[in-house]
Amino acid sequence: MALASGFELDALPGLGSIPPCEETGATFEENAAQKAIYYSKYCEEYLFVDDSGLEVDALGGAPGVYSARFAGPDATDEANNRLVLDRMRGARDRAARFVCVVALGRQGQLIRTFRGEVEGRLTEEPRGPNGFGYDPLFFYPPFGATFGEVPVERKMGVSHRAAALRGMQEWLVAGCR
């Protein structure tokens, strides 16, 4: 896949046969760095990975790095959403953000991380069939809707992942300074 700036993106060859990286970090940065170092040992080119999730102020930043497994190791999106809503019942402060950290690595070395965030607030019930994860709970004020209510392409233009990837692309285009 080619990017507008002339970069080429390819999936890591043989990814399906590589044992998964254990994520033991306490932060998105730590987990992304672990994965970049681990997976970049399997290729000679630059490689980027991410770690991302939802932070809710009233929950002390939870689910955070546990976003995908908030309701348990084999949790579904529905179970995770239900648990967040249960814990938020009666909460007035519904501020939340999606966070993504992209880590760039090469041959087992971490080069740099890039952080993207998007601020919003949690609804009291899921809204919308689009997206995945916590999208149906995440109300984004500039859209006047949850990420689950808007087309995925529209969400991707403002997402935390897009912001982190833009940061990485800008850094690479600027000559890694």
C-alpha positions in Angstrom: 0.0 0.0 0.0 1.4 3.4 -0.9 1.0 6.5 1.2 0.6 10.0 -0.2 4.2 10.9 0.8 5.7 7.9 -1.2 6.0 5.5 1.7 5.1 1.8 1.1 3.2 -0.2 3.7 3.3 -4.0 3.7 2.1 -6.5 6.3 4.9 -8.3 8.3 5.7 -11.5 6.3 4.8 -14.6 8.3 2.9 -12.7 11.0 0.5 -15.6 11.5 3.4 -17.9 12.5 5.0 -15.5 15.0 4.0 -16.1 18.6 2.2 -13.1 19.9 4.1 -10.5 21.9 3.2 -10.5 25.6 1.9 -7.0 26.6 3.0 -6.4 30.2 3.3 -2.6 30.1 1.5 -0.3 32.5 1.0 2.4 29.7 0.2 2.5 26.0 3.7 3.7 25.4 5.3 0.7 27.2 3.1 -1.9 25.4 3.6 -0.3 21.9 7.4 -0.2 22.5 7.4 -3.9 23.6 5.6 -4.9 20.5 7.8 -2.7 18.2 11.0 -4.2 19.6 9.6 -7.8 19.5 8.1 -7.8 16.0 10.8 -5.7 14.4 13.2 -8.6 15.1 11.4 -10.5 12.4 12.1 -8.1 9.5 14.9 -5.9 8.2 12.8 -2.8 7.4 11.1 -0.3 9.6 8.0 -1.7 11.3 5.3 0.1 13.3 2.7 -1.2 15.7 0.2 0.4 18.0 -1.4 0.0 21.4 -4.6 1.8 22.0 -7.7 2.0 24.2 -10.2 4.1 26.1 -9.5 6.2 29.2 -12.4 7.3 31.3 -11.7 10.1 33.9 -14.4 8.9 36.4 -12.8 5.4 36.3 -9.3 6.7 37.1 -8.2 6.2 33.5 -9.6 2.7 33.2 -10.0 0.6 31.1 -6.8 2.0 29.7 -4.3 -0.7 28.6 -6.9 -3.3 29.6 -9.5 -1.9 27.1 -9.6 -5.1 25.0 -9.9 -7.4 28.0 -11.6 -5.1 30.5 -14.4 -7.7 31.2 -11.9 -10.6 31.2 -9.4 -12.3 28.9 -11.9 -13.5 26.3 -14.2 -10.4 26.6 -16.4 -9.3 23.8 -16.9 -5.7 22.8 -20.5 -6.0 24.2 -19.2 -7.3 27.6 -16.6 -4.6 27.8 -19.2 -1.9 27.0 -21.6 -3.3 29.5 -18.9 -3.3 32.3 -18.0 0.3 31.5 -21.6 1.4 31.6 -22.2 -0.5 34.9 -19.3 1.2 36.5 -20.3 4.6 35.2 -23.9 4.3 36.4 -24.8 7.6 38.1 -21.4 9.3 37.3 -21.7 12.9 36.3 -18.2 13.2 34.9 -18.4 11.3 31.6 -15.2 12.7 30.1 -13.3 10.1 28.1 -10.6 9.8 25.4 -9.4 7.3 23.0 -5.6 7.0 23.1 -3.3 5.4 20.5 0.5 5.1 20.7 2.3 4.1 17.5 5.8 2.7 18.0 8.3 2.6 15.2 11.0 -0.1 15.4 13.7 -1.6 13.3 15.7 -4.8 13.8 14.8 -5.1 17.5 15.3 -1.5 18.4 12.7 1.1 19.3 13.1 4.2 17.2 10.3 6.4 18.5 6.7 6.5 19.7 3.9 8.8 18.6 0.8 9.5 20.6 -2.7 10.5 19.3 -5.8 11.3 21.4 -9.4 12.2 20.7 -11.5 13.7 23.5 -15.2 13.0 24.0 -17.6 11.7 26.6 -19.5 8.5 27.3 -23.1 8.1 26.6 -25.4 6.2 29.0 -26.2 3.5 26.4 -24.6 2.2 23.2 -25.6 4.2 20.1 -24.9 3.2 16.5 -24.0 0.0 14.6 -20.7 1.2 13.2 -17.1 0.8 14.3 -16.0 -1.6 17.0 -15.0 -1.7 20.7 -16.2 1.3 22.6 -17.3 3.3 19.5 -21.0 3.1 20.4 -20.4 4.6 23.8 -18.0 7.4 22.7 -19.8 10.7 21.9 -17.6 13.0 19.9 -19.0 16.6 20.2 -17.8 17.9 16.8 -19.9 15.2 15.2 -22.8 15.5 17.6 -22.8 11.7 17.5 -21.0 8.6 18.8 -18.3 7.0 16.7 -20.7 4.2 16.4 -23.3 6.4 14.6 -21.0 7.8 11.9 -19.5 6.1 8.9 -16.1 4.5 9.7 -14.4 6.6 7.1 -15.5 9.8 8.9 -14.4 8.5 12.3 -11.0 7.5 10.9 -10.3 11.1 9.8 -10.3 12.3 13.4 -9.4 9.1 15.3 -6.6 8.7 17.9 -5.0 6.2 15.5 -5.0 8.6 12.6 -3.5 11.3 14.8 -0.7 9.0 15.9 0.0 7.9 12.4 0.0 11.5 11.1 2.6 12.3 13.8 4.8 9.4 12.6 4.4 10.3 9.0 5.3 14.0 9.6 8.4 12.9 11.6 9.5 10.6 8.8 8.9 13.2 6.1 10.8 15.8 8.1 13.9 13.5 8.0 13.4 11.9 11.5 14.2 15.0 13.5 
